Amino acid sequence: MKLDFFKMHAQGNDYIYFDLIDKPLPNIDFSNLAIKLSKRNFGIGSDGIVLILNSNICDGRMRMFNADGSEATMCGSALRCVSFFLSQRTGKKDITVETLAGNKTGSIKNIKKRLVTTNLGIPEFIKDEKIVINEHEGDLVSIGNPHFVTFMTSLSENIARYQGHIIDNPAYFPNGINVEFVRVINKNEIEIKVWERGSGATLACGTGAGAASFCGIKRGELSSPIKVHMPGGSVIVELKDDNIFLTGKVEHVFEGSVEV
């Protein structure tokens, strides 16, 4: 069986997308497919795959599988890409997307620049107090998925690659956790390095940018809006009425078909 796909990324956080809105869901193992296709040197290469499905309550439904085959509840980068795709498909500027983390909204701010704003919802601290793991003190935050956010005075280029997996450890978090290493530039600007559970060190993470900004605001170190610099590019995060809004560009890379 052949399946058509297209590849998109948001600040380098790239996924392989399958438009299955008007098609029956194939009886295949999507976890294994994600592992196979995501391999950088032996597959298409990505941080995972995303299924765009029909929804009875929203403009579309999103399911995503990380590069290791695990199914994720939410992804801010993929949500923006799906919102842009559904906008082009429906002709609507404002989009609703059903996810495992609840229904989310997306709004196309500039079609030509492919600039999309999504509402990631209301974040919350999983624990009120900070915790320390491997000498990293950080906050536990939920924003549709869990994050460990640690603020540092400086960030080495590969800190996420070398330190992320130590924190994202079943001994500490049986279901895994996303990790953000954060450096404050000023009250409205930060730099982060990202480790995503199920995918490893990535160039960007939408929910990670939101979680880091939320922590900084609540701890009194940051003020909304915040420009978040990641290895793959920058996004703008705003906290409005307790909701986190994420704005950034999305890019269509290429399309094709794959034998499954």
Buried (B, 14 or more C-beta within 10 A) or exposed (E): EEBEBBBBBBBBBBBBBBBBBEEEEBEEEBBEBBBBBBEEEEBBBBBBBBBBBBBEEBBBBBBBBBBBBBBBBBBBBBBBBBBBBBBEBEEBEEBBBBBBBEBBBBBBBEEEEBBBBBBBBBBEBBEEEBBEBEEBEBBBBBBBBBBBBBBBEEBEEEBBEEBBBBBBBEEBBEEBBBBBBBBBEEBBBBBBBBBBBBBBBBBBBBBBBBBBBBBBBBEEEBEBBBBBBBBBBBBBBBBEEEBBBBBBBBBBEEEEEBEB
